[in-house]
Amino acid sequence: MKAEYIPQREDVILQNEAPDDVYIIVSGEVEIIDCEGEKEHVVGTLQSADMFGEVGALCCRPQSIFTTPEAEDQCTNRSNAD
């Protein structure tokens, strides 16, 4: 797997979307955010060696949250399509 850089505040997984990719954070932090209407609420922060997207990718179900990097992060990803 090759690491890729994800720009700050770029949404990686969107709420109510079923992602095909599983991400592992190599460096940086990713916020887990829940949206209700126009209101955003940070429910957690993931750090280096944490993984996200696995529920949507492995169970083929939409995510109830979305994820966005706090700063430019480096992540590796594995796609279900691979």
JOHU-V519426 format. One record per residue. RES is the residue in one small letter. PHI is phi in radians with two decimals (999 if undefined). Layout:
# JOHU-V519426
<<RES,PHI> <RES,PHI>>
This chain:
# JOHU-V519426
<<m,999> <k,-1.82> <a,-1.33> <e,-2.22> <y,-1.61> <i,-2.02> <p,-1.08> <q,-0.97> <r,1.12> <e,-1.50> <d,-1.17> <v,-1.64> <i,-2.16> <l,-1.61> <q,-1.05> <n,1.17> <e,-2.01> <a,-1.71> <p,-1.27> <d,-1.70> <d,-1.90> <v,-1.91> <y,-1.96> <i,-2.11> <i,-1.39> <v,-1.52> <s,-2.62> <g,1.73> <e,-2.35> <v,-2.19> <e,-1.51> <i,-1.76> <i,-2.14> <d,-1.91> <c,-2.00> <e,-2.23> <g,1.15> <e,-1.60> <k,-1.61> <e,-1.86> <h,-2.35> <v,-1.31> <v,-1.79> <g,3.11> <t,-2.32> <l,-1.79> <q,-2.21> <s,-0.85> <a,1.44> <d,-1.36> <m,-2.18> <f,-2.60> <g,1.61> <e,-1.18> <v,-1.14> <g,-1.14> <a,-1.24> <l,-1.49> <c,-1.81> <c,0.90> <r,-2.30> <p,-1.07> <q,-1.46> <s,-1.53> <i,-2.33> <f,-2.28> <t,-2.15> <t,-2.62> <p,-1.22> <e,-1.28> <a,-2.48> <e,-1.12> <d,-1.95> <q,-1.99> <c,-2.33> <t,-1.87> <n,-2.42> <r,-2.24> <s,-1.66> <n,-1.11> <a,-1.28> <d,-1.30>>
